């Protein structure tokens, strides 16, 4: 049986971060971009908890993890409110339509 090490968790965190970053860069849909940001925040959580377990000990990593989860929930609420507002204005959630707001 393979026991997971810090390197395994860092690889998972790096994969989550990469997938989230690619999602943010390639999606034109605002909800897809928000999901990419959530993946990036989850990658940070994996790294916080893994470093806490394998390097520091204590509860600091878990506290940071809980803080990031609360931050992600607030970001999702504000982000979805912005998406609903954009949809009411433009009848689309395509982020390329939003640059019309500058005019």
N, C-alpha and C positions, 0 to 999 in steps of 0.2 A: 504494500500500500504506500502510495506516495503522500508524504505530508507536505502541505503547501508551505512555501517559504516566502520571505519578503519579495523576492524576485518574481514569483508567480503573481502576487497581488499587484506589483508595479506593472507587470505586463498587461493584466486585466485593466488597470487604471489607464494605461497608455492607449489601449485599444478603445476603451470607452471615450476617452478624450478625442482621439482621432476621428472616430465615427461621429461624435457630436460636432466637431469642427467642420468636417466634410458636410454634414447635414446643414449647418448654419450657412456655409458658403454656397451650397448648390440649390437649396430650396427657394422657391419664389413664394410659396404659401407661408403666411405668417405663423400659422399653427405649427407647421413643420420646423420653422426656425426656433420657435419656443421649445419644441421637443429636443432639438439639438442642444440648446442651452441647458436643458435638464440633464442630458447625457453628460455634458461637461461638468456640471455640478456633482453628479453621481461619481464621476471619475475622481474628483477632488475628495469626495467622501471616502472612497475606497482607499486612497492614499493616506488620508488622515488616520483612519482606523488601523491600517496595516503598519504604518510607522509607529503609531502608539503601541501596538501590540508587540512588535519585534524590536523596537529601539528604546522607547522611553518608559513604557509601563504607566500605570496610573489610569486616570480617566480623562486626560486632556484631549486625546484623539476622539473619544466618544462625544465629549462636549462640543468640540468643533463640528463633528458630524451632525449632531442634533441642531446646532446653530445653522449649518448649511441647509438642512432639511426645512427649517422654518423660513430661511431666506428664499428657498426654492418655492415654497408654498406662496409666499408673498409675491414673488416674481410672477408666478403663474396667474395669480388673481389680477394683478395690475396688467400683465401682458394680455390676458383674455379680455379685460375691460377695454384696452386699447384696440384689440382686434374687432370687438363688437362695435366700437365707435367708428373705426375705419370702414367696416361693412355697412353701417348705416349711412355713411357719407358717400361712399363710392360704389356700393352694391357689389363689392369684390374684396377678397382678402389677399389679393396678389400684391406683393410689396412693391412691384414696379409702378403700380398705380398711385402709390403714396407720394412719390416725388412731385405730383401735381400740387401738393399742399404748399410748396414753396412759392408758387405763383400768386 
